[in-house]
Each structure stands twice: as C-alpha cells, then as structure tokens.
C-alpha cells in the first residue's frame, strides 16, 4: 500500500525540501515533451517515432549534471528519441519500457545511496502517482491530469515540453545556492 503524502502543503514547500534534492527523476511524454508522438517515415518507408524536446529544459539538465545532482527518466514507452535526448542531457539513469515504476525507483535510490527525501520526481499522468507518493518532492506539470496535480507538492506554471523541467531546475538551484553561479557563468550578472 502506498504511503500517504506528508503534511506538506502545495503552498508551504520549504526551501529545505528543495535544497535536500540530490536526484531529479522524471517521466518523458508529457514532461520532457508535450506528450505528442509523431511518426514519420524513414528512408525505407518504415515509420519512426520522433519527439520534440525543449532546449531550455536541456541546458538546465546539463547544469544539474555539472553541479553533481543526478537526473534520469523512468518511462513506460521505449523510444530511440528518448535515449538520444538522455545522452545529450547527460542523464545518469535511463529506464524505458517500465510502466511499473516503483521497482525502478527503488533500484535508482539504492544505486545512488539516497533517501526518498532527497529525490524529486515530476510527472503528468496516473502511472507517475505511485512514484510521486514515494519521494520527498512530488511535482506535476501544468498539463498533468487533475488527480496528479492534487497529490503534487508543486505544480509547474508551464506545461511539459515547454519549460516545466527548466522551471523545477531553477527552483532547485536557487534553493541550493547555485543560481548566482549559473548567472555569473553566463555573465548575466557580475
């Protein structure tokens, strides 16, 4: 039986909750993408699936990697586009073809040596709820199902595939004191 959510309110997420995160895990379709699956023919006429990923999400995920915060995906679908994107953004954990996500979450936490309070997860659909109930910081995208938003600690302002992951990464980095470092790196501020 899944454990119930803690007494954390969506409006009362403590900075310490964000600051404790050492792993940011996520679903793919509806989170890293807008959820649409596009099939196009390859040179031989076979249909190939492609997806659109947000470039600002991508750079934000690379910042996490550079700053020692692991990231990864647990997806129910298998897609070469997801594998390629995972490599581009330097995901440490890539699990595809897993609609039963709890064993994968447990495996990742054991490998990383993390407590659930050190894990954030962002999702948009019912298969994500079981994971969201078992992590320290549960995030739903703006385009998530209402039932998913209801159990989330935080709901993004923007939908998946349109900067939702970037929004969460910025909150994490600000809480962990890394945001000014990012801004200085790009000479946004002195």
Secondary structure, 3 states (H helix, E strand, C coil): CCCCCCCCCHHHCCHHHHHCCCEEEECCCCCCCCCCCEEEECCCCCEEEECCCCHHHHHHHHHHHHCCCEEEEEECCCCHHHHHHHHHCCCCEEEECCCCCHHHHHHHHHHHCCCHHHEEEEECCHHHHHHHCCCCEEEECCCCCHHHHHHCCEECCCCCCCCHHHHHHHHHHHHCCCHHHHHHHCCCCC
